[in-house]
Amino acid sequence: MTRANGLNNDSNLTQQEWWVIRWLELLDSYRFKKRLERARNYAREGHVLSIEFSGSEVLAKVQGTEPEPYEVSLSLEPFTDEDWSFILQSLSEKAIFSAQLLSGKMPDDIERVFTDNGLSVFPFRLSDVNSSCTCPDKANPCKHIGAIYYQLAERFSEDPFIIFQLRGRSKHQILEGLRNLRQQQINLEETPLDNIEDTVNNTEEIEEKNTQENQPLDVQQFWQYQESLDPSLVVIVPPTDNKTVLDVLGRIPLAYEDAKIVKDHLQQVYQTVSQQGMMKALQRDE
């Protein structure tokens, strides 16, 4: 169970990534604006006590006027295993999608992957969202459910994989599926001739290694390693605390406005370098 973070100000709701805006557009279509304002206040003022996932369903507790918090549930219609099989196959064909998702960014054209498979990752209407609350208010969404909408929007901003979890696949399942598909593609690309060449190369490498081992120890080359790493043993994931080098280094010793400009620029640079590094690690050409 995780303690939900309060929303700091309105800019958190208006200056958001496109996938967060798509989610909040559902609420904007709701005609009872006063109810939305109360829901936003609940989210901002810390009334959301906890949010956790049970499979693809969101379970939350929201403190209302009663001593005991209200229990809220929210879910979308999950995609079938067959649907996800087609989606993962489409995602694996573009390494940029995997790189951007791993760096915490939703690819701009990722929706096309779903629409090409006859699906939509985002709900079209509020009626597409299954939600309930134990409060006496019969309206749906009530302010407690609305507060969970806003809190989920903030979670989406931090981790876009949460949107996919609402459709039935966790971050671990998606990444594991992509890794398996890439490994299958590598295996299919190998031919018997390749295997023969590999055997010959391995034999030559063993002979060369044995020769090197019989040579006197060279202190200057002691820390050098000439062998390639097994890619199946290398797992590349972003830091769990979402910190960058800039966060570790701390405040930039410049005037406030200058420091902000430099930090914004460097954040863009680090994000670009991270994505390009991920694509290089995936060893896929686009």
DRENDO-1510 file (C-alpha; in Angstrom, 1 decimal, always signed):
<recs>
REC; n; res; u; v; w
REC; 1; MET; +0.0; +0.0; +0.0 .
REC; 2; THR; +1.3; +3.4; -0.9 .
REC; 3; ARG; +0.6; +6.8; +0.5 .
REC; 4; ALA; -0.8; +9.0; -2.2 .
REC; 5; ASN; +0.9; +12.3; -2.8 .
REC; 6; GLY; -1.1; +15.5; -2.7 .
REC; 7; LEU; -1.3; +17.7; -5.8 .
REC; 8; ASN; +0.7; +20.9; -5.2 .
REC; 9; ASN; -1.0; +23.4; -7.5 .
REC; 10; ASP; -3.1; +23.8; -10.6 .
REC; 11; SER; -0.1; +23.8; -12.9 .
REC; 12; ASN; +0.3; +20.1; -12.1 .
REC; 13; LEU; -3.0; +19.5; -13.7 .
REC; 14; THR; -2.7; +21.9; -16.7 .
REC; 15; GLN; +1.0; +21.5; -17.7 .
REC; 16; GLN; +1.2; +17.8; -18.2 .
REC; 17; GLU; +2.4; +15.3; -20.8 .
REC; 18; TRP; +0.0; +14.4; -23.6 .
REC; 19; TRP; -1.0; +11.0; -22.2 .
REC; 20; VAL; -1.9; +12.6; -18.9 .
REC; 21; ILE; -4.0; +15.2; -20.7 .
REC; 22; ARG; -5.8; +12.4; -22.6 .
REC; 23; TRP; -6.8; +10.8; -19.3 .
REC; 24; LEU; -8.0; +14.1; -17.7 .
REC; 25; GLU; -10.1; +14.9; -20.8 .
REC; 26; LEU; -12.4; +12.2; -19.5 .
REC; 27; LEU; -13.1; +14.3; -16.4 .
REC; 28; ASP; -13.3; +17.6; -18.5 .
REC; 29; SER; -16.2; +16.0; -20.4 .
REC; 30; TYR; -18.2; +15.6; -17.2 .
REC; 31; ARG; -20.8; +18.4; -17.0 .
REC; 32; PHE; -20.9; +18.8; -13.2 .
REC; 33; LYS; -17.9; +21.2; -12.9 .
REC; 34; LYS; -18.4; +21.9; -9.1 .
REC; 35; ARG; -18.1; +18.2; -8.4 .
REC; 36; LEU; -14.8; +18.2; -10.3 .
REC; 37; GLU; -13.5; +21.1; -8.3 .
REC; 38; ARG; -14.2; +19.3; -5.1 .
REC; 39; ALA; -12.5; +16.2; -6.4 .
REC; 40; ARG; -9.5; +18.2; -7.4 .
REC; 41; ASN; -9.4; +19.7; -3.9 .
REC; 42; TYR; -9.6; +16.3; -2.3 .
REC; 43; ALA; -6.6; +15.1; -4.4 .
REC; 44; ARG; -4.6; +18.3; -3.7 .
REC; 45; GLU; -5.3; +18.4; +0.1 .
REC; 46; GLY; -4.2; +14.8; +0.8 .
REC; 47; HIS; -7.6; +13.1; +1.3 .
REC; 48; VAL; -6.5; +10.2; -0.9 .
REC; 49; LEU; -4.9; +8.0; +1.8 .
REC; 50; SER; -3.7; +5.1; -0.4 .
REC; 51; ILE; -3.7; +3.7; -3.9 .
REC; 52; GLU; -2.7; +0.2; -4.8 .
REC; 53; PHE; -3.2; -2.3; -7.6 .
REC; 54; SER; -4.9; -5.6; -7.4 .
REC; 55; GLY; -4.1; -7.1; -10.8 .
REC; 56; SER; -5.5; -4.5; -13.2 .
REC; 57; GLU; -7.9; -2.9; -10.7 .
REC; 58; VAL; -7.1; +0.2; -8.7 .
REC; 59; LEU; -8.1; +0.0; -5.0 .
REC; 60; ALA; -7.9; +3.2; -3.0 .
REC; 61; LYS; -9.0; +4.8; +0.3 .
REC; 62; VAL; -10.3; +8.4; +0.4 .
REC; 63; GLN; -10.9; +10.2; +3.7 .
REC; 64; GLY; -14.3; +11.9; +3.6 .
REC; 65; THR; -16.5; +13.5; +6.2 .
REC; 66; GLU; -17.0; +10.2; +8.1 .
REC; 67; PRO; -14.3; +8.8; +10.5 .
REC; 68; GLU; -13.7; +5.8; +8.4 .
REC; 69; PRO; -12.3; +6.4; +4.9 .
REC; 70; TYR; -14.3; +5.5; +1.8 .
REC; 71; GLU; -13.2; +2.6; -0.4 .
REC; 72; VAL; -12.9; +3.3; -4.1 .
REC; 73; SER; -12.3; +0.9; -6.9 .
REC; 74; LEU; -11.5; +1.7; -10.5 .
REC; 75; SER; -10.8; -0.4; -13.5 .
REC; 76; LEU; -10.8; -0.6; -17.3 .
REC; 77; GLU; -11.8; -3.5; -19.5 .
REC; 78; PRO; -8.5; -5.5; -19.8 .
REC; 79; PHE; -7.2; -6.6; -23.1 .
REC; 80; THR; -7.2; -10.3; -23.8 .
REC; 81; ASP; -3.9; -12.4; -23.9 .
REC; 82; GLU; -4.3; -12.5; -27.7 .
REC; 83; ASP; -4.6; -8.7; -27.9 .
REC; 84; TRP; -1.5; -8.3; -25.8 .
REC; 85; SER; +0.4; -10.7; -28.0 .
REC; 86; PHE; -0.3; -8.6; -31.1 .
REC; 87; ILE; +0.5; -5.4; -29.2 .
REC; 88; LEU; +3.9; -6.7; -27.9 .
REC; 89; GLN; +4.8; -7.9; -31.4 .
REC; 90; SER; +4.1; -4.5; -32.8 .
REC; 91; LEU; +6.0; -2.7; -30.0 .
REC; 92; SER; +9.0; -5.0; -30.5 .
REC; 93; GLU; +9.3; -4.0; -34.1 .
REC; 94; LYS; +10.3; -0.4; -33.0 .
REC; 95; ALA; +13.1; -0.2; -30.5 .
REC; 96; ILE; +12.4; +3.5; -30.0 .
REC; 97; PHE; +9.2; +2.6; -28.2 .
REC; 98; SER; +11.0; +0.4; -25.7 .
REC; 99; ALA; +13.7; +3.0; -25.2 .
REC; 100; GLN; +11.3; +5.9; -24.6 .
REC; 101; LEU; +9.0; +3.8; -22.2 .
REC; 102; LEU; +12.0; +2.7; -20.2 .
REC; 103; SER; +13.1; +6.4; -19.8 .
REC; 104; GLY; +9.7; +7.3; -18.5 .
REC; 105; LYS; +8.3; +8.9; -21.7 .
REC; 106; MET; +5.2; +7.8; -23.6 .
REC; 107; PRO; +6.1; +7.7; -27.4 .
REC; 108; ASP; +4.0; +10.2; -29.3 .
REC; 109; ASP; +2.7; +7.7; -31.8 .
REC; 110; ILE; +2.3; +4.7; -29.6 .
REC; 111; GLU; -1.5; +4.9; -29.8 .
REC; 112; ARG; -1.2; +3.8; -33.4 .
REC; 113; VAL; +0.1; +0.4; -32.2 .
REC; 114; PHE; -3.2; -0.1; -30.4 .
REC; 115; THR; -5.4; +1.3; -33.1 .
REC; 116; ASP; -3.7; -0.8; -35.8 .
REC; 117; ASN; -4.8; -3.8; -33.7 .
REC; 118; GLY; -8.3; -2.5; -33.3 .
REC; 119; LEU; -7.8; -1.3; -29.7 .
REC; 120; SER; -7.6; +1.9; -27.7 .
REC; 121; VAL; -5.4; +2.2; -24.7 .
REC; 122; PHE; -7.4; +5.2; -23.4 .
REC; 123; PRO; -11.1; +5.0; -22.6 .
REC; 124; PHE; -13.4; +7.1; -24.9 .
REC; 125; ARG; -16.0; +7.9; -22.3 .
REC; 126; LEU; -16.4; +7.9; -18.5 .
REC; 127; SER; -18.9; +5.0; -19.0 .
REC; 128; ASP; -15.9; +3.0; -20.2 .
REC; 129; VAL; -14.4; +3.2; -16.7 .
REC; 130; ASN; -15.7; +0.8; -14.1 .
REC; 131; SER; -15.7; +2.6; -10.8 .
REC; 132; SER; -17.4; +2.4; -7.4 .
REC; 133; CYS; -17.3; +4.1; -4.0 .
REC; 134; THR; -18.7; +3.2; -0.6 .
REC; 135; CYS; -19.8; +6.8; +0.1 .
REC; 136; PRO; -23.6; +7.5; +0.1 .
REC; 137; ASP; -23.4; +9.7; -3.0 .
REC; 138; LYS; -25.1; +7.8; -5.8 .
REC; 139; ALA; -23.5; +10.0; -8.6 .
REC; 140; ASN; -20.6; +8.5; -10.5 .
REC; 141; PRO; -18.0; +9.8; -10.4 .
REC; 142; CYS; -18.4; +11.2; -6.9 .
REC; 143; LYS; -15.7; +13.5; -5.6 .
REC; 144; HIS; -13.9; +10.6; -4.1 .
REC; 145; ILE; -13.7; +8.7; -7.4 .
REC; 146; GLY; -12.8; +12.0; -9.1 .
REC; 147; ALA; -9.9; +12.4; -6.7 .
REC; 148; ILE; -8.5; +9.0; -7.7 .
REC; 149; TYR; -8.7; +10.1; -11.4 .
REC; 150; TYR; -6.5; +13.1; -10.6 .
REC; 151; GLN; -4.1; +11.1; -8.5 .
REC; 152; LEU; -3.8; +8.5; -11.3 .
REC; 153; ALA; -3.0; +11.3; -13.7 .
REC; 154; GLU; +0.0; +12.2; -11.5 .
REC; 155; ARG; +1.1; +8.6; -11.4 .
REC; 156; PHE; +0.8; +8.4; -15.2 .
REC; 157; SER; +3.2; +11.3; -15.4 .
REC; 158; GLU; +5.8; +9.5; -13.3 .
REC; 159; ASP; +5.3; +6.1; -14.9 .
REC; 160; PRO; +3.4; +5.6; -18.2 .
REC; 161; PHE; +3.4; +1.8; -17.7 .
REC; 162; ILE; +0.6; +2.3; -15.1 .
REC; 163; ILE; -1.8; +3.0; -18.0 .
REC; 164; PHE; -1.0; -0.4; -19.5 .
REC; 165; GLN; -1.5; -2.1; -16.1 .
REC; 166; LEU; -5.1; -0.8; -16.2 .
REC; 167; ARG; -5.4; -2.8; -19.5 .
REC; 168; GLY; -4.1; -6.0; -17.9 .
REC; 169; ARG; -0.2; -6.0; -18.2 .
REC; 170; SER; +2.3; -4.8; -15.6 .
REC; 171; LYS; +5.6; -3.1; -16.4 .
REC; 172; HIS; +7.5; -6.3; -15.6 .
REC; 173; GLN; +5.2; -8.4; -18.0 .
REC; 174; ILE; +5.6; -5.9; -20.9 .
REC; 175; LEU; +9.4; -5.7; -20.6 .
REC; 176; GLU; +9.8; -9.4; -20.1 .
REC; 177; GLY; +7.6; -10.0; -23.2 .
REC; 178; LEU; +9.6; -7.6; -25.3 .
REC; 179; ARG; +12.9; -9.2; -24.2 .
REC; 180; ASN; +11.5; -12.7; -25.1 .
REC; 181; LEU; +10.4; -11.5; -28.6 .
REC; 182; ARG; +13.8; -9.9; -29.3 .
REC; 183; GLN; +15.6; -13.1; -28.2 .
REC; 184; GLN; +13.3; -15.1; -30.6 .
REC; 185; GLN; +14.1; -12.8; -33.4 .
REC; 186; ILE; +17.8; -13.2; -32.8 .
REC; 187; ASN; +17.5; -17.0; -32.8 .
REC; 188; LEU; +15.5; -16.9; -36.0 .
REC; 189; GLU; +18.2; -14.8; -37.7 .
REC; 190; GLU; +20.9; -17.4; -36.9 .
REC; 191; THR; +21.5; -19.9; -39.7 .
REC; 192; PRO; +23.4; -23.2; -39.7 .
REC; 193; LEU; +26.3; -21.5; -41.5 .
REC; 194; ASP; +26.4; -18.9; -38.7 .
REC; 195; ASN; +26.5; -21.7; -36.1 .
REC; 196; ILE; +29.5; -23.3; -37.9 .
REC; 197; GLU; +31.3; -20.0; -38.1 .
REC; 198; ASP; +30.6; -19.5; -34.4 .
REC; 199; THR; +32.0; -22.9; -33.6 .
REC; 200; VAL; +35.2; -22.1; -35.5 .
REC; 201; ASN; +35.5; -18.7; -33.9 .
REC; 202; ASN; +34.9; -20.1; -30.4 .
REC; 203; THR; +37.6; -22.7; -31.0 .
REC; 204; GLU; +40.1; -20.0; -32.1 .
REC; 205; GLU; +39.1; -17.9; -29.1 .
REC; 206; ILE; +39.8; -20.8; -26.8 .
REC; 207; GLU; +43.2; -21.4; -28.3 .
REC; 208; GLU; +44.0; -17.7; -28.1 .
REC; 209; LYS; +42.9; -17.6; -24.5 .
REC; 210; ASN; +45.0; -20.6; -23.6 .
REC; 211; THR; +48.0; -19.0; -25.2 .
REC; 212; GLN; +47.4; -15.8; -23.3 .
REC; 213; GLU; +47.0; -17.6; -20.0 .
REC; 214; ASN; +50.5; -19.2; -20.5 .
REC; 215; GLN; +52.1; -15.8; -20.9 .
REC; 216; PRO; +53.6; -13.8; -18.0 .
REC; 217; LEU; +51.2; -11.5; -16.1 .
REC; 218; ASP; +51.1; -8.0; -17.5 .
REC; 219; VAL; +50.2; -5.5; -14.7 .
REC; 220; GLN; +49.3; -2.8; -17.3 .
REC; 221; GLN; +46.6; -5.0; -18.9 .
REC; 222; PHE; +45.3; -6.7; -15.7 .
REC; 223; TRP; +42.0; -4.8; -15.6 .
REC; 224; GLN; +41.3; -5.1; -19.4 .
REC; 225; TYR; +38.5; -7.5; -20.5 .
REC; 226; GLN; +38.3; -8.3; -24.2 .
REC; 227; GLU; +35.2; -10.6; -24.2 .
REC; 228; SER; +31.7; -9.4; -25.0 .
REC; 229; LEU; +29.0; -9.5; -22.4 .
REC; 230; ASP; +26.0; -11.8; -22.8 .
REC; 231; PRO; +23.1; -9.5; -23.7 .
REC; 232; SER; +20.6; -11.8; -22.0 .
REC; 233; LEU; +22.3; -11.2; -18.7 .
REC; 234; VAL; +22.1; -7.4; -19.0 .
REC; 235; VAL; +18.9; -5.8; -17.7 .
REC; 236; ILE; +18.6; -2.1; -18.3 .
REC; 237; VAL; +16.0; -0.2; -16.3 .
REC; 238; PRO; +15.6; +3.4; -15.2 .
REC; 239; PRO; +16.4; +4.2; -11.5 .
REC; 240; THR; +13.4; +3.4; -9.3 .
REC; 241; ASP; +13.6; +6.8; -7.6 .
REC; 242; ASN; +13.5; +8.6; -11.0 .
REC; 243; LYS; +16.6; +10.6; -10.0 .
REC; 244; THR; +19.0; +11.9; -12.6 .
REC; 245; VAL; +22.6; +13.0; -12.3 .
REC; 246; LEU; +21.3; +16.5; -11.8 .
REC; 247; ASP; +19.4; +15.5; -8.7 .
REC; 248; VAL; +22.4; +13.8; -7.3 .
REC; 249; LEU; +24.7; +16.8; -7.9 .
REC; 250; GLY; +22.2; +19.1; -6.2 .
REC; 251; ARG; +21.7; +22.8; -6.7 .
REC; 252; ILE; +23.5; +24.5; -9.6 .
REC; 253; PRO; +25.6; +27.4; -8.2 .
REC; 254; LEU; +24.1; +30.1; -10.4 .
REC; 255; ALA; +21.5; +32.8; -10.0 .
REC; 256; TYR; +18.0; +31.3; -9.8 .
REC; 257; GLU; +16.9; +32.1; -13.3 .
REC; 258; ASP; +20.2; +31.1; -14.9 .
REC; 259; ALA; +20.3; +27.9; -12.9 .
REC; 260; LYS; +16.7; +27.0; -14.0 .
REC; 261; ILE; +17.6; +27.6; -17.7 .
REC; 262; VAL; +20.8; +25.4; -17.4 .
REC; 263; LYS; +19.0; +22.7; -15.5 .
REC; 264; ASP; +16.1; +22.5; -18.0 .
REC; 265; HIS; +18.6; +22.2; -20.9 .
REC; 266; LEU; +20.6; +19.5; -19.2 .
REC; 267; GLN; +17.5; +17.5; -18.4 .
REC; 268; GLN; +16.6; +17.4; -22.1 .
REC; 269; VAL; +20.2; +16.4; -22.9 .
REC; 270; TYR; +20.2; +13.6; -20.3 .
REC; 271; GLN; +16.8; +12.3; -21.5 .
REC; 272; THR; +18.0; +12.3; -25.2 .
REC; 273; VAL; +21.3; +10.5; -24.2 .
REC; 274; SER; +19.3; +8.0; -22.1 .
REC; 275; GLN; +17.0; +7.1; -25.0 .
REC; 276; GLN; +19.8; +6.8; -27.5 .
REC; 277; GLY; +21.8; +4.7; -25.1 .
REC; 278; MET; +18.8; +2.4; -24.6 .
REC; 279; MET; +18.4; +2.0; -28.4 .
REC; 280; LYS; +22.1; +1.2; -28.8 .
REC; 281; ALA; +21.8; -1.4; -26.0 .
REC; 282; LEU; +18.9; -3.0; -27.7 .
REC; 283; GLN; +21.0; -3.4; -30.8 .
REC; 284; ARG; +18.2; -2.8; -33.2 .
REC; 285; ASP; +18.4; -0.6; -36.4 .
REC; 286; GLU; +15.4; +1.5; -37.3 .
</recs>
